[in-house]
Every structure is written in structure tokens, then in C-alpha cells.
């Protein structure tokens, strides 16, 4: 499982939209690219996402 797949699974389980999941950490379009494994996410951004949820 990739990081993008894991984030999508977590987001679905929480019932959040992409915008709600990424908040002010990154843009929704960038987050969508991370979920689809077209862009990478830094460890710092990943930790921030996981901490707010």
C-alpha cells in the first residue's frame, strides 16, 4: 500500500472530503495528487496531517 492509498483510506474512514483532510497544510489539488501517487508528501506534512486527524 502506498502513502497515497493509505491517506485515501484514512480519509474515507473519517468521512472527510479532500479539502477537509488537508486543511491549511497544503492545497486540495496538491493533496489530490498525493492521494493518486502523482506527487510526494514530505514527512513533516504527513505528520501534520495525521496529527490533526
Secondary structure, DSSP 8 states (H G I E B T S, - for coil): --HHHHHHHHHHHHT--HHHHHTTTS-HHHHHHHHTTSS---HHHHHHHHHH-
